[in-house]
Amino acid sequence: MAKFTRIAVVENMKKTGIVPVFYHNELEVCKKILKASYEGGARVFEFTNRGDFAHEVFGALNKYATLNFKDIILGVGSVIDPGTTSLYLQLGANFVVSPLINTEMAKVCNRRKVAWIPGCGSVSEISYAEELGAEVVKIFPGSQVGGPSFVKAVKGPMPWSSIMPTGGVSITTENLKDWFEAGVCCVGIGSKLFVKKDDGSFDYDDVVKKISSTLQIIKSIKR
């Protein structure tokens, strides 16, 4: 069962401005990445549903998060059907992100009052997702859909829309400024945050620094 309300999820997304997006099939790696993300200042974290037995990794990771980081909000991404949605809700997912709109997924999440964040690629899709109860919509892939200029165009006739781009977001001041000045509520960032060493292992200390510096950039932009 989700430990955070959908309102709390959205508020924390908007407050921090960043949602790290990550998947690995090894639980210990996921634990270290989650810990590094938390130490860097992230409070919302998306584990992507990829690979066999991903739900088992998520279930164990969520238990770890609950015991060690009381205020981190762990959710799941890359979910495309209601059955998988129900599975992750049973494992305590606090939000569900999808690359597409599936009305049955919306019903499953709304029934439990869990945040549902569908992927959209047009004004019509964004409006339809909001009709189905989405408080935040994801534009994916962000750069291919139209980038910051697309967000700015949407916010003209629909200033109430809360938009999170994933894909095409860089951790540079220039790129983040473009997105936030266009009107996004937060950004989803994956591999650019999770730096690897020459031997292929993750540099957890650098992950802390990357997330911390990205949050500082976002904070300065919001001022």
ChimeraX attribute file (.defattr): number of C-alpha atoms within 10 A of each C-alpha:
attribute: neighborCount
match mode: 1-to-1
recipient: residues
	/A:1	12
	/A:2	20
	/A:3	15
	/A:4	19
	/A:5	15
	/A:6	21
	/A:7	13
	/A:8	14
	/A:9	22
	/A:10	19
	/A:11	13
	/A:12	20
	/A:13	23
	/A:14	19
	/A:15	13
	/A:16	19
	/A:17	23
	/A:18	24
	/A:19	26
	/A:20	23
	/A:21	22
	/A:22	21
	/A:23	22
	/A:24	18
	/A:25	16
	/A:26	10
	/A:27	18
	/A:28	13
	/A:29	15
	/A:30	19
	/A:31	18
	/A:32	15
	/A:33	23
	/A:34	29
	/A:35	21
	/A:36	23
	/A:37	27
	/A:38	20
	/A:39	17
	/A:40	20
	/A:41	20
	/A:42	25
	/A:43	24
	/A:44	25
	/A:45	24
	/A:46	25
	/A:47	26
	/A:48	22
	/A:49	23
	/A:50	15
	/A:51	10
	/A:52	9
	/A:53	10
	/A:54	17
	/A:55	20
	/A:56	14
	/A:57	20
	/A:58	26
	/A:59	17
	/A:60	16
	/A:61	20
	/A:62	23
	/A:63	13
	/A:64	15
	/A:65	19
	/A:66	16
	/A:67	9
	/A:68	11
	/A:69	16
	/A:70	10
	/A:71	14
	/A:72	22
	/A:73	25
	/A:74	26
	/A:75	26
	/A:76	25
	/A:77	24
	/A:78	18
	/A:79	21
	/A:80	20
	/A:81	17
	/A:82	17
	/A:83	13
	/A:84	15
	/A:85	25
	/A:86	17
	/A:87	12
	/A:88	24
	/A:89	21
	/A:90	12
	/A:91	19
	/A:92	21
	/A:93	27
	/A:94	28
	/A:95	28
	/A:96	27
	/A:97	25
	/A:98	24
	/A:99	20
	/A:100	21
	/A:101	22
	/A:102	17
	/A:103	15
	/A:104	15
	/A:105	24
	/A:106	24
	/A:107	15
	/A:108	18
	/A:109	23
	/A:110	16
	/A:111	9
	/A:112	14
	/A:113	18
	/A:114	24
	/A:115	27
	/A:116	29
	/A:117	29
	/A:118	31
	/A:119	28
	/A:120	25
	/A:121	19
	/A:122	15
	/A:123	16
	/A:124	10
	/A:125	17
	/A:126	25
	/A:127	16
	/A:128	15
	/A:129	25
	/A:130	17
	/A:131	10
	/A:132	18
	/A:133	18
	/A:134	22
	/A:135	19
	/A:136	26
	/A:137	28
	/A:138	28
	/A:139	30
	/A:140	23
	/A:141	18
	/A:142	24
	/A:143	16
	/A:144	12
	/A:145	18
	/A:146	17
	/A:147	20
	/A:148	24
	/A:149	16
	/A:150	19
	/A:151	26
	/A:152	20
	/A:153	15
	/A:154	19
	/A:155	18
	/A:156	11
	/A:157	10
	/A:158	13
	/A:159	11
	/A:160	10
	/A:161	21
	/A:162	21
	/A:163	24
	/A:164	28
	/A:165	26
	/A:166	23
	/A:167	18
	/A:168	19
	/A:169	21
	/A:170	19
	/A:171	18
	/A:172	12
	/A:173	15
	/A:174	10
	/A:175	13
	/A:176	21
	/A:177	18
	/A:178	17
	/A:179	24
	/A:180	20
	/A:181	14
	/A:182	18
	/A:183	22
	/A:184	23
	/A:185	22
	/A:186	26
	/A:187	28
	/A:188	23
	/A:189	22
	/A:190	18
	/A:191	13
	/A:192	15
	/A:193	20
	/A:194	21
	/A:195	16
	/A:196	15
	/A:197	10
	/A:198	8
	/A:199	6
	/A:200	8
	/A:201	10
	/A:202	16
	/A:203	16
	/A:204	20
	/A:205	14
	/A:206	17
	/A:207	24
	/A:208	22
	/A:209	17
	/A:210	20
	/A:211	26
	/A:212	18
	/A:213	17
	/A:214	22
	/A:215	19
	/A:216	15
	/A:217	17
	/A:218	21
	/A:219	13
	/A:220	11
	/A:221	14
	/A:222	11
	/A:223	5
